[in-house]
Amino acid sequence: MQIRRKAVTAVATLGMAVACLAVGAGTAAAGTNGQQIKLFDTSSTVNSFRLSGPDQSGQWVSRCWNRQGMTTYASGWWWKGTVQVDYYHGSNCNSGYWASTSVEVPRHQDHSDWTQLYLHDQ
């Protein structure tokens, strides 16, 4: 009887561990299937920027962020591969296209979940 009880307890514990792993896994576990992007901007030229490229699932997405001081975190979106960055003088990426560049965003980095872009006056 005691062996049976231990077996049931072990199976229940294993089941709970598997359930916790399944519930705890997000769309992109921290830094292992893409990176978030932040823009460090010391210029006085850019007021918004658009990121376009593959997300952690390989789906093509395009999203705009308004500048938030010297560092703007494009949080909540995970990117990997070649991502195009378009810079605008106006807000909401609606007017004043200024320049574009592309960045290679790694699928995994040990030191951070963020890929940092630098923009400065030229």
C-alpha positions as CSV (number, residue, x, y, z in Angstrom):
1,M,0.0,0.0,0.0
2,Q,2.8,2.4,0.9
3,I,4.6,1.8,-2.5
4,R,1.4,2.6,-4.3
5,R,1.0,5.9,-2.4
6,K,4.6,6.9,-3.2
7,A,4.0,6.1,-6.9
8,V,0.9,8.2,-7.0
9,T,2.7,11.1,-5.2
10,A,5.6,10.9,-7.7
11,V,3.3,10.9,-10.7
12,A,1.3,13.9,-9.3
13,T,4.5,15.8,-8.6
14,L,5.8,15.2,-12.1
15,G,2.5,16.3,-13.5
16,M,2.5,19.5,-11.6
17,A,6.1,20.2,-12.6
18,V,5.2,19.8,-16.3
19,A,2.1,22.0,-15.9
20,C,4.2,24.7,-14.3
21,L,6.7,24.7,-17.1
22,A,4.0,24.8,-19.8
23,V,2.2,27.7,-18.1
24,G,5.4,29.6,-17.3
25,A,6.8,29.6,-20.8
26,G,6.1,32.9,-22.6
27,T,6.1,33.7,-26.3
28,A,9.9,34.2,-26.2
29,A,11.6,33.0,-23.0
30,A,14.0,35.7,-21.9
31,G,16.6,36.2,-24.6
32,T,16.5,32.6,-26.0
33,N,14.3,33.1,-29.1
34,G,14.8,36.7,-30.1
35,Q,15.6,40.0,-28.5
36,Q,13.8,43.2,-27.6
37,I,15.2,46.4,-29.1
38,K,16.1,49.7,-27.4
39,L,17.2,52.9,-29.1
40,F,19.8,55.1,-27.5
41,D,19.5,58.4,-29.2
42,T,21.7,61.5,-28.6
43,S,20.5,63.2,-31.7
44,S,17.9,66.0,-31.8
45,T,16.6,64.8,-35.1
46,V,14.4,61.8,-34.6
47,N,11.0,61.8,-32.9
48,S,9.8,58.3,-33.9
49,F,11.2,55.1,-35.4
50,R,9.7,52.0,-37.1
51,L,11.0,48.4,-36.7
52,S,10.1,46.0,-39.4
53,G,11.2,42.4,-39.5
54,P,10.6,38.8,-38.2
55,D,9.4,38.3,-34.7
56,Q,10.2,35.3,-32.4
57,S,7.8,33.2,-34.4
58,G,9.2,34.1,-37.8
59,Q,6.2,36.3,-38.6
60,W,6.8,39.6,-40.4
61,V,5.7,42.6,-38.2
62,S,6.1,46.3,-38.4
63,R,5.6,48.7,-35.4
64,C,6.3,52.3,-34.6
65,W,7.6,53.9,-31.4
66,N,7.8,57.5,-30.4
67,R,11.0,58.7,-28.9
68,Q,11.0,58.8,-25.1
69,G,14.1,60.8,-24.2
70,M,17.6,59.4,-24.9
71,T,16.6,55.8,-24.4
72,T,13.4,54.3,-25.9
73,Y,12.5,50.7,-25.1
74,A,10.6,49.0,-27.8
75,S,9.4,46.5,-25.2
76,G,6.9,43.8,-25.6
77,W,8.1,42.8,-29.0
78,W,10.7,40.2,-29.7
79,W,12.7,40.3,-32.9
80,K,15.3,38.0,-34.6
81,G,17.2,38.1,-37.8
82,T,17.4,41.2,-40.1
83,V,15.3,44.1,-38.8
84,Q,14.9,47.3,-40.7
85,V,14.8,50.6,-38.7
86,D,13.2,53.7,-40.3
87,Y,13.7,57.0,-38.5
88,Y,11.3,59.9,-38.8
89,H,11.4,63.6,-37.8
90,G,7.7,63.5,-37.0
91,S,5.9,61.5,-34.3
92,N,4.0,58.3,-35.0
93,C,6.2,57.5,-38.0
94,N,3.8,59.6,-40.1
95,S,5.9,62.4,-41.5
96,G,9.5,63.5,-42.1
97,Y,11.2,60.3,-43.1
98,W,14.8,60.8,-42.3
99,A,16.9,57.6,-42.7
100,S,16.9,53.9,-42.5
101,T,19.3,51.2,-41.5
102,S,19.1,47.5,-40.7
103,V,20.3,45.5,-37.7
104,E,21.0,41.8,-37.2
105,V,19.2,40.8,-34.1
106,P,20.6,37.5,-32.6
107,R,18.2,34.7,-31.6
108,H,20.1,34.4,-28.3
109,Q,22.6,36.4,-26.2
110,D,24.0,35.5,-22.9
111,H,24.4,39.0,-21.5
112,S,21.1,40.7,-22.2
113,D,17.6,40.4,-23.6
114,W,18.1,43.7,-25.5
115,T,19.7,44.7,-28.7
116,Q,20.7,48.3,-28.5
117,L,20.7,50.7,-31.4
118,Y,22.8,53.9,-31.3
119,L,21.8,57.1,-33.0
120,H,23.8,60.3,-32.7
121,D,24.2,63.6,-34.5
122,Q,26.5,63.3,-37.4
